[in-house]
């Protein structure tokens, strides 16, 4: 399993790229999604999930754009009620990525 932190100092923000056996998950993507797409393409991996763990007004996420470009699913916590296609995960729900 590969885990990369993508830290943006000016925003004090960390995103994560996790990959295993040809599948990847992105946690809290920045607005600019090309680096995630390129990283997955270079590894011959498919982005399967985009986890949004800190959705709030002072951060612009690229989750919707990334989901469209990667044909991936967006995942929020159990209390989320997005007005677009996404998974509102249940407590203790398991999401498998690669092996």
C-alpha positions as a printed Julia matrix, in Angstrom:
99×3 Matrix{Float64}:
   0.0    0.0     0.0
   1.24   3.48   -0.88
   0.25   6.45    1.25
   1.3    9.96    0.2
   0.55  13.13    2.11
   0.17  16.19   -0.1
   0.69  19.15    2.18
  -0.01  22.75    1.19
   1.7   25.01    3.71
  -0.03  28.25    2.72
  -3.38  26.64    3.56
  -2.1   24.44    6.4
  -3.93  21.64    4.6
  -3.03  17.99    4.05
  -4.61  15.78    1.42
  -3.85  12.08    1.15
  -3.39   9.71   -1.78
  -3.73   6.04   -0.85
  -3.17   3.32   -3.42
  -3.17  -0.47   -3.42
  -3.23  -2.99   -6.26
  -4.46  -0.62   -8.96
  -7.06   1.26   -6.89
  -6.71   4.61   -5.14
  -8.56   6.79   -2.67
  -8.09  10.51   -2.18
  -8.78  12.2     1.15
  -9.65  15.91    1.25
  -8.5   16.91   -2.24
  -7.36  20.41   -3.02
  -9.26  22.39   -5.68
  -6.63  21.57   -8.33
  -7.24  17.91   -9.2
  -4.69  17.3   -11.96
  -1.94  16.1    -9.57
  -4.2   13.31   -8.26
  -5.21  12.26  -11.76
  -1.58  12.25  -12.93
  -0.4   10.3    -9.88
  -3.06   7.63  -10.48
  -2.34   7.5   -14.22
   1.4    7.14  -13.61
   0.69   4.23  -11.22
  -1.89   2.7   -13.6
  -4.45   3.0   -10.8
  -8.13   3.94  -10.8
  -9.34   6.47   -8.25
 -12.23   4.66   -6.61
 -13.21   6.94   -3.71
 -12.85  10.57   -2.71
 -13.3   11.03    1.02
 -14.31  14.48    2.23
 -13.57  14.65    5.95
 -13.59  18.37    6.68
 -16.16  20.08    4.51
 -16.46  23.69    5.64
 -16.75  27.22    4.3
 -13.09  28.28    4.46
 -11.78  25.58    2.11
 -12.51  24.98   -1.57
 -12.28  21.29   -2.36
 -11.89  19.65   -5.76
 -13.98  16.62   -4.8
 -16.8   17.19   -7.29
 -14.48  17.92  -10.2
 -12.22  14.99   -9.3
 -15.19  12.61   -8.99
 -16.37  13.56  -12.49
 -12.93  13.28  -14.09
 -12.03  10.0   -12.35
 -15.52   8.47  -12.35
 -15.11   8.01   -8.6
 -17.52   8.08   -5.67
 -17.55  10.9    -3.11
 -17.86   9.8     0.51
 -18.99  11.99    3.42
 -19.69  11.25    7.06
 -23.05   9.9     8.24
 -24.72  13.27    8.87
 -24.0   14.72    5.41
 -26.87  15.6     3.12
 -25.26  16.7    -0.15
 -27.44  17.83   -3.03
 -25.44  15.76   -5.52
 -24.56  12.08   -5.89
 -22.44  10.98   -2.91
 -22.29   8.35   -0.22
 -23.18   9.32    3.34
 -21.14   6.65    5.09
 -22.54   4.81    8.05
 -20.59   4.36   11.28
 -18.16   1.45   10.92
 -18.81   1.12    7.18
 -15.84  -0.43    5.34
 -14.54   0.9     2.02
 -12.12  -1.44    0.27
  -9.3   -0.06   -1.85
  -7.05  -2.53   -3.65
  -5.71  -5.27   -1.4
